[in-house]
């Protein structure tokens, strides 16, 4: 402790060592009291009997054991939680113990005779906890991206292949499009839960709502949880009787009752059956990432627990090396390598981790210095809205893939392509497509219904006749889906909306036809009309001119979009016109003027 006192004295802080050799307190003259720090408590610790120290150590071990059970950090040198736990419950007490014993043998007490050798030995031991902390700090620095050689390691965490969009992404079946987002799924689930009185008074739906493929359909599932501590105490023996399932395509929500195999292990359990505590104590050396709730093809509930691996320095290079599948009913666990994970599991790699890994590869593929100066070839994923990451999910090959746009480091409103990453295998594909960011497309879709005040959900990525297309739902202020929109990624001013997915699809394909993009694979009725123009109006939408015409004796409204049908400017009210069109509701889209 002497080096601490000396440092305080050199900094001008008056210190009362209260060592019994000074003949009294050492305060300011005439004060009668010492305004400095009183370290006598350390002297009392150092002078305590062996029995007292043993009792103190036993108490400390009990406290540390209880804290370990409650906080359950991974026993792993790469775990930052483990370092914090060890620092607070082990290193700090050891430092105080060794330092006070060193001081006791330096000053001498009734129970510790002065001994320079013992004082020096304990002083040296007091440095050990400090050395351990320094090692942790050095390990953290060695994990940084600027540390020599680390940039290349971070860039290689995720391997991404460049593929062709039209060949790799098949045209989607419109009956399988997820038309609602997580917020809407939660709204539907909670509304359904409210219709079951015997559940709603005791349980609530967990906010997890994991998106998975279930029998070939995109759904979100989330377990029920105990509403509060008293509800847990009343129902802990019977367990959690159900989970919520929301179909993302049909918008049907149900509370699936579990007759026999109820859920006993959950995040709402406060004690031994808490899923985080249970799995961590069962596998104390593993570091776990975000856990997800899934159901297998038979509807049985499982917890998917990804196991982290730190591959750069002590704390850097986060990836997933293994996965623990825990049966939510029995607590039975399977420890599997990622490549051995069964097909029905959809979420091994958290979406946020995959996006982070891709951003590492986009930033550091040219080296750390290039990521800050010059930024040649530096790309990053597009930002989301409301301060959250911008991504969505795409069902492909019976797996769930994370989708996000990719933009250059300096671009604001355009993308250079987009990336799909498999959440089960981390297989990553990049597709080079120039176009608008998701946020720009959302604003474009909202502009079409600005008089209604609808807001757009984060887009899905679809292949419409070989065209990369954003698809999104338009919601009212209550969070209910009212309409749908499709936006051409490359020409985001081309927006089609509809009250149903089928109507939106039809309008969008009419827009494609207007822009000279033929529609293959589906029958699109191209009709003909002719007559005298009764009324004509020009409107500018998102910077593009549209002529809207009506014919005498015809109640339909026809949309002539520029510049595709520029010859419409030759016609005025009263002129006779013939043209081809694709019927829509309420507006039919003209595709060709017949001269």
Buried (B, 14 or more C-beta within 10 A) or exposed (E): BBEBBEEBEEEEEEBBBBBEEEEEBEBEEEEEEBEBEEBBEBBBBBBBEEEEBEEBEEEBEEEBEEBBEEBBBBBBBBBBBBBEBBBEBBBEBBBBBBBBBBBBBBBBBEEBEEBEEBBEBBBEBBBEBEEBBEEBEEBBEBBBBEBEEBBEBBBBBBEBEEBEBBEEBEBBEBEEBBBBBBEBBBBBBBEBBEEEEEBBEBBBBBEBBBBBBBEEBBBBBBBBBBBEEEBBEEBBEEBBBBBBBBBBBEBEBBBBEBEEBBBBBBBBBEEEBBBBBBBBEBBEEBBBBBBBBBBBEEBBBBBBBBBBBBBBBBBBBBBBBBBBBBBBBEBEBEBBEBEEBEEBBBBBBBBBBBBBBBBBBBBBBBBBEBBEEEBEEBBBBBBBBEEEBBBBBBBBEEBBBBBBBBBBBEBEEBBBBBBBBBBBBBBBBBBEBEBBBBBBBBBBBBEBBEEEEBBBBBBBBBBBBBBBBBBBBBBBEEBBBEBBBBBBBBBBBBBBBBEEBEBBBBBBBBBBBBBEBEBEEEEBEBEEBEBEBEEBEEEEBBEBBBBBBBBEEBEBBBBBBBEBBEEBEEBEEEEEBEBBBBBBEEBBBBBBBEE
